[in-house]
Amino acid sequence: MDFITILAVALGLSFDTFAVSLSFGVVRNGIVFRDACGFGLLMAVFQAGFLVAGFFLGSLVSSFMQAADHWVALILLAILGIRMFISGLKNDGAKGSAADYNSPMALVSMGVGTSIDAFAVGISFALLSIAIWYSALIIGVVTFLASMTAIRIGKSAGARLGSRVEIIGGLILVAIGIKIFLEHTLAA
C-alpha cells in the first residue's frame, strides 16, 4: 500500500479522535501545551497500538471483535459523555469538574473508544500483508497532529462558551459513540 493510501486511511481513522480532542480542548480550555501534547500522544499511541494489535491478533479474535466493537465504543463513550453532561448540569460552570475529564479512566475510555476502528483496519492490513510498522507510524503521526489541532480549536472555543463546555463536551462524546454504533450496525 502506498503512502497516499495509508495517509487517507490515517485521516479517516483520525476523525473520531479529532472530535474527542475538540471536546477535550473545549472542556480544558486552560490546557497548557505540554498537557495537550500528552493527550495527543496518548490518542496516537492508542490508534497506532490498536492497529498493530489488530494486525497481530486479528485472525484470533476477528469475528468476536467485529461483532462487539461498536458496542464497546458506544458504551465507553456514552458513559464518559453522560458523566460529563450531568457534571456540567450540576456544576453550572464550576471549574472543579473538568478534572474528571483528565482522569486515567476517562483518558483510557476515550483512547479505546476512538481506536476500535483501528483494530479492524489492522485486521484488514494483516489480510493484505501491509507493512504494519510503517502504517502504524503514519497513523500515529496523523492522529497526533489531528488531536493537537482539535485541542487548539476547542481551547479557543471553550473560552467563549463559558459554563456550558462540559455539557457540549459530553454531548460530543455521546454523539461519537452513537455514530460509531450506527456505522457498524447499518453496514452489517
C-alpha positions as semicolon CSV with decimal commas, in nm:
position;residue;x (nm);y (nm);z (nm)
1;M;0,000;0,000;0,000
2;D;0,145;0,335;-0,098
3;F;0,193;0,637;0,128
4;I;-0,109;0,828;-0,008
5;T;-0,344;0,537;0,059
6;I;-0,213;0,487;0,413
7;L;-0,242;0,863;0,470
8;A;-0,605;0,851;0,355
9;V;-0,671;0,563;0,598
10;A;-0,498;0,762;0,874
11;L;-0,716;1,066;0,807
12;G;-1,028;0,852;0,815
13;L;-0,926;0,694;1,144
14;S;-0,843;1,031;1,299
15;F;-1,193;1,182;1,262
16;D;-1,322;1,037;1,589
17;T;-1,002;1,138;1,766
18;F;-1,037;1,488;1,622
19;A;-1,389;1,519;1,763
20;V;-1,288;1,386;2,107
21;S;-0,983;1,615;2,113
22;L;-1,203;1,909;2,018
23;S;-1,425;1,826;2,313
24;F;-1,119;1,789;2,536
25;G;-0,995;2,133;2,429
26;V;-1,336;2,288;2,495
27;V;-1,361;2,143;2,845
28;R;-0,998;2,206;2,936
29;N;-0,972;2,548;2,771
30;G;-0,688;2,642;3,007
31;I;-0,478;2,345;2,895
32;V;-0,106;2,407;2,854
33;F;0,093;2,287;2,554
34;R;0,267;2,008;2,748
35;D;-0,065;1,857;2,861
36;A;-0,210;1,891;2,511
37;C;0,093;1,706;2,372
38;G;0,043;1,434;2,631
39;F;-0,321;1,392;2,533
40;G;-0,238;1,394;2,161
41;L;0,037;1,140;2,217
42;L;-0,199;0,918;2,416
43;M;-0,455;0,925;2,134
44;A;-0,181;0,850;1,879
45;V;-0,046;0,558;2,084
46;F;-0,394;0,408;2,120
47;Q;-0,465;0,449;1,749
48;A;-0,133;0,301;1,634
49;G;-0,138;0,040;1,912
50;F;-0,483;-0,086;1,822
51;L;-0,379;-0,102;1,456
52;V;-0,079;-0,320;1,544
53;A;-0,286;-0,531;1,786
54;G;-0,546;-0,585;1,515
55;F;-0,274;-0,686;1,275
56;F;-0,120;-0,945;1,508
57;L;-0,430;-1,068;1,686
58;G;-0,676;-1,023;1,404
59;S;-0,707;-1,381;1,294
60;L;-0,767;-1,498;1,651
61;V;-1,044;-1,259;1,754
62;S;-1,170;-1,102;1,434
63;S;-1,521;-1,248;1,443
64;F;-1,574;-1,155;1,810
65;M;-1,427;-0,808;1,767
66;Q;-1,635;-0,731;1,459
67;A;-1,946;-0,841;1,646
68;A;-1,875;-0,628;1,954
69;D;-1,655;-0,332;1,857
70;H;-1,939;-0,088;1,803
71;W;-2,094;-0,184;2,137
72;V;-1,766;-0,128;2,322
73;A;-1,717;0,215;2,162
74;L;-2,079;0,316;2,230
75;I;-2,070;0,210;2,595
76;L;-1,732;0,368;2,677
77;L;-1,800;0,700;2,508
78;A;-2,162;0,719;2,626
79;I;-2,069;0,660;2,990
80;L;-1,799;0,924;2,978
81;G;-2,019;1,168;2,786
82;I;-2,318;1,125;3,017
83;R;-2,097;1,177;3,323
84;M;-1,964;1,499;3,171
85;F;-2,312;1,616;3,075
86;I;-2,451;1,555;3,424
87;S;-2,146;1,716;3,582
88;G;-2,195;2,023;3,361
89;L;-2,560;2,050;3,466
90;K;-2,482;2,008;3,836
91;N;-2,190;2,248;3,849
92;D;-2,329;2,504;3,604
93;G;-1,983;2,616;3,505
94;A;-1,785;2,535;3,818
95;K;-1,421;2,471;3,737
96;G;-1,359;2,162;3,952
97;S;-1,548;1,910;3,740
98;A;-1,324;1,935;3,433
99;A;-1,058;1,741;3,622
100;D;-1,268;1,424;3,577
101;Y;-1,210;1,458;3,205
102;N;-0,838;1,411;3,270
103;S;-0,869;1,108;3,499
104;P;-0,682;0,796;3,386
105;M;-1,007;0,602;3,339
106;A;-1,158;0,880;3,126
107;L;-0,844;0,900;2,912
108;V;-0,834;0,524;2,859
109;S;-1,206;0,524;2,772
110;M;-1,151;0,795;2,511
111;G;-0,846;0,617;2,372
112;V;-1,018;0,280;2,344
113;G;-1,346;0,423;2,221
114;T;-1,186;0,612;1,936
115;S;-0,935;0,341;1,840
116;I;-1,151;0,034;1,794
117;D;-1,183;0,109;1,424
118;A;-0,803;0,098;1,402
119;F;-0,817;-0,259;1,534
120;A;-1,048;-0,355;1,247
121;V;-0,818;-0,180;0,998
122;G;-0,525;-0,375;1,147
123;I;-0,712;-0,699;1,076
124;S;-0,760;-0,598;0,713
125;F;-0,394;-0,492;0,689
126;A;-0,295;-0,842;0,805
127;L;-0,509;-0,998;0,533
128;L;-0,350;-0,769;0,274
129;S;0,006;-0,816;0,407
130;I;0,058;-0,442;0,457
131;A;0,377;-0,316;0,625
132;I;0,236;-0,266;0,973
133;W;0,511;-0,062;1,141
134;Y;0,528;0,191;0,860
135;S;0,148;0,219;0,861
136;A;0,132;0,249;1,241
137;L;0,387;0,531;1,234
138;I;0,193;0,727;0,972
139;I;-0,139;0,669;1,150
140;G;0,011;0,768;1,485
141;V;0,160;1,091;1,348
142;V;-0,162;1,190;1,169
143;T;-0,366;1,115;1,482
144;F;-0,130;1,325;1,696
145;L;-0,149;1,621;1,456
146;A;-0,528;1,595;1,428
147;S;-0,560;1,580;1,807
148;M;-0,333;1,880;1,864
149;T;-0,519;2,083;1,600
150;A;-0,856;1,996;1,752
151;I;-0,743;2,076;2,106
152;R;-0,629;2,420;1,990
153;I;-0,961;2,485;1,817
154;G;-1,151;2,359;2,121
155;K;-0,940;2,567;2,357
156;S;-1,032;2,883;2,167
157;A;-1,399;2,791;2,155
158;G;-1,405;2,685;2,521
159;A;-1,306;3,031;2,640
160;R;-1,605;3,175;2,458
161;L;-1,856;2,907;2,557
162;G;-1,812;2,956;2,930
163;S;-2,023;2,747;3,165
164;R;-2,167;2,508;2,905
165;V;-1,841;2,346;2,795
166;E;-1,887;2,021;2,987
167;I;-2,240;1,980;2,856
168;I;-2,121;2,031;2,499
169;G;-1,822;1,800;2,550
170;G;-2,045;1,528;2,693
171;L;-2,287;1,556;2,405
172;I;-2,000;1,532;2,155
173;L;-1,871;1,211;2,316
174;V;-2,217;1,051;2,321
175;A;-2,267;1,154;1,956
176;I;-1,936;0,993;1,856
177;G;-2,036;0,670;2,033
178;I;-2,373;0,669;1,857
179;K;-2,208;0,744;1,522
180;I;-1,968;0,451;1,557
181;F;-2,253;0,224;1,665
182;L;-2,475;0,325;1,374
183;E;-2,197;0,297;1,117
184;H;-2,121;-0,060;1,221
185;T;-2,483;-0,162;1,271
186;L;-2,605;-0,022;0,940
187;A;-2,307;-0,158;0,749
188;A;-2,380;-0,513;0,866
